[in-house]
Amino acid sequence: MGFDWTDKRVLVTGASSGIGAALAERLAASGAVVGLVARRERELAEVLERCRVHAPSSTSWAVDLADLDAVDVLARSVGDAFGPLDVLVNNAGMPNRKGVLDIDADMVERVMHLNYVSPVRLTLGLLPAMVERGSGLIVNVASVAATLSSPGEGAYDASKAALAVFSEAMAIDLWDTGVKVTTVYPGVVDTPLFAIPDNDPLPPDITPIPVDEFLEGLLAGIDEDRREIYVPAWFKDVVKHKVDDLDRFLAGSADYVRKNRD
Ligand SMILES: NC(=O)c1ccc[n+]([C@@H]2O[C@H](COP(=O)([O-])OP(=O)(O)OC[C@H]3O[C@@H](n4cnc5c(N)ncnc54)[C@H](OP(=O)(O)O)[C@@H]3O)[C@@H](O)[C@H]2O)c1
């Protein structure tokens, strides 16, 4: 089994940096025509230039995805430029490494808005054309934070959990339409996400995996036509332990936080 990326029209949000930029370049090199979305025009232009070496009709849209009207305009513009998409990768997102005593309701709303409401809005805008054509793949980049309730980032965890659950429900609703939905759960990946200001630092004992290693896992999961992809895969075992004994899991997590703090 394998996913043939040749001539596939793929929209990747959050393509100016980190996972999205690396994925877009990898897919262009594999034969896809890519559409790139993010806010920063210069960074987008640099990624686009590298993609166009392989896929000259690739294009980009500089859009603030927190602006829902702009998301609607984007969906129409992508349809006009690309026709029905083959693959939508909802990857753009913001971190929020702040404990519950250091956040306020506005912050929670901002995170939920960008990490959940916006990708759902974009998906709903692009989905009808996929369904009408009877094929498509929607890849939603959640996080292990969605299923492991990572300490010190509750607002982020909840936004990714919302995206993941919506994603699973959508997979079922669309089961017989030819449009597939895959939810991705990255662990800790070495990207500029951890340099974004106003976020607590990562615990010192965590070593992020390289982006290329993450992409290997992601693309292998797509090749295998998986609906759920954990990278690294062992995180799924941690989720099973959590489900088996939540009290023990929460106590262990609190102990881990205490050791890192003291
Ligand atoms: N790195 C990890 O360990 C990790 C783990 C789990 C999940 N994830 C998820 O993976 C995805 C990619 O993250 P990354 O690690 O590659 O981080 P990154 O390098 O910071 O990339 C984030 C991307 O999202 C875009 N973005 C942020 N806010 C945006 C907005 N308002 N409008 C449009 N685009 C916006 C950024 O572009 P602009 O700034 O140019 O707009 C950038 O291209 C995120 O959803 C993240 O939550 C990452």
The ligand as a Gaussian input file, in Angstrom:
#p B3LYP/6-31G(d) Opt

LIG

0 1
 N        6.348000      20.953000      17.394000
 C        5.705000      20.112000      18.194000
 O        6.294000      19.509000      19.096000
 C        4.243000      19.848000      18.018000
 C        3.663000      18.846000      18.796000
 C        2.315000      18.583000      18.648000
 C        1.560000      19.289000      17.740000
 N        2.144000      20.269000      17.006000
 C        1.299000      21.012000      16.087000
 O        1.875000      20.998000      14.807000
 C        1.449000      22.153000      14.086000
 C        2.660000      22.820000      13.447000
 O        3.477000      23.304000      14.477000
 P        5.062000      23.456000      14.345000
 O        5.651000      22.693000      15.457000
 O        5.512000      23.220000      12.963000
 O        5.216000      24.998000      14.781000
 P        5.677000      26.300000      13.986000
 O        7.001000      26.057000      13.352000
 O        5.558000      27.418000      14.965000
 O        4.582000      26.434000      12.851000
 C        3.308000      26.931000      13.110000
 C        2.719000      27.360000      11.786000
 O        1.397000      27.846000      12.025000
 C        1.265000      29.106000      11.387000
 N        0.338000      29.966000      12.092000
 C        0.339000      30.283000      13.412000
 N       -0.639000      31.176000      13.664000
 C       -1.254000      31.417000      12.474000
 C       -2.323000      32.262000      12.090000
 N       -2.963000      33.050000      12.965000
 N       -2.697000      32.281000      10.792000
 C       -2.050000      31.495000       9.880000
 N       -1.039000      30.673000      10.190000
 C       -0.652000      30.644000      11.481000
 C        2.673000      29.713000      11.438000
 O        2.832000      30.653000      10.377000
 P        2.865000      32.247000      10.552000
 O        3.482000      32.551000      11.878000
 O        3.669000      32.688000       9.375000
 O        1.442000      32.666000      10.453000
 C        3.521000      28.490000      11.156000
 O        3.628000      28.270000       9.767000
 C        0.720000      23.046000      15.108000
 O       -0.667000      22.870000      14.968000
 C        1.176000      22.484000      16.438000
 O        0.230000      22.714000      17.478000
 C        3.464000      20.565000      17.115000

